C-alpha cells in the first residue's frame, strides 16, 4: 500500500484528502504541526508528499526546491550543467527571499564553479 503524506495547513482540506485517500486504498496521513516541517517529512518516509506551497513558518516551495529530485542524475553538473545551474539559482533566490542569505552571498555562490 502506498503511503501518502499530506502537508496542508487548511485543516478541513487536509482531513478531506486524508479520508478520501484512505477510503481508496492508500495509507494517508496528514501533517498538522508545521514547526519542523522538513524533518517531519523526512521521518515519515512517504511514497508521495502532497505539499501546500504556502505553509506557516516554512515555505513549501523552498522545501520542494531543496529536496532531492526524483531523478537526481538529471541535475548532476557533469551530466547537465545548465539544469544544475538553473536549480541552484532557484534555491539561492528562495534563500535570499526568506533571508537565509544576502543577495551578495547568493551571487558569490552562484558564480563559483
N, C-alpha and C positions, 0 to 999 in steps of 0.2 A: 504494500500500500504506500503510495506516495505521500510524503509529509510536506505540508504547506504551512508556512508561517505568514501570518497577516500582520503587517506593521502599518496600522491605521489608527490615527488619534480620534476619529469620529466613532464613538462607542457603538452607535446604532448600526452604522455601516459595517464595522468590524464584526459585530455579532451576527448580522445577516449573512455576511460572506462565510463566516465560520460554520454556521448552521447549514447553509446550502452545500458547502463543500463536504462536510461530514455526512450529510444525507446522500451524497452522490459518490461515495466510495473513496473519499480521501481522508487522511488524518490531518485535520486543520486545527491550528491553534492561533489565537490572536494575542499579540503582544500589547499589553495595556499600560506599561510603565516605560517611559522614554528617557530615563535618567542615564542609562548606559546602553543605548540602543545598539551600537556596533557590537559590543561584547555579547549582548543577549542574542543577536542574530547569529553570531559565530557559534555560540554554545548550543543553539537549537539544532544546528546541522541539518537544516531542512533541504528537501529536494528543490523547492521553489519558494521564493520570497515575494509576496505581493507587497510592494513598498509605496507608501504615500510619500510624495516628494516634498510635502510641506508639513514637517513634523515639529512639535515643540522641542526646544533645546538642541536639536540636531537638524541639519539639512539633509533630507533624504537623497537629494541629487548628489551631494558630496559622498554619501555612503555608496551610492551606485558607481560613481566615477572612480573612487578609490578602491573599490572591491576588485577582487580577482575576476577578470572576464572569463566567460565560458571557453574561449579559445585563446589562452594567453600567448601561444606561439605567434598568433597573428600580430600581436603588439610588440613582439621582440624586436629590438632595434637592429639586430643582424638580419632579420627576415624582412621587415617592412619599416624602415626608418621613418618614413613620412607619417604612418599611422601612430607609431610610438611617440613622435613629437607632438602630434595633434592631441593624443590622450594626455600627455604630460602638460600641455598648455591648458586643457580643460581643468585638470586637477589644480594646477597652480592658480588659475583665475578664481576658482572657488575658494582656495585657501586665502587669497587676498581679500575676497569679498567678505569672508567671515573672520578676518583679522588674525589668522594663524600666521600669516607672513605679510611683510610690507610689499608694495609693488616693486621696490628696488631689489629686495631679496628674491622675489619670484623671477624678475628679469635676469638676475645673475645666474640662478639655477637653470633657467631655460637656455641661456647662452652657452652653458657648459656642454661639452661633447660627451 
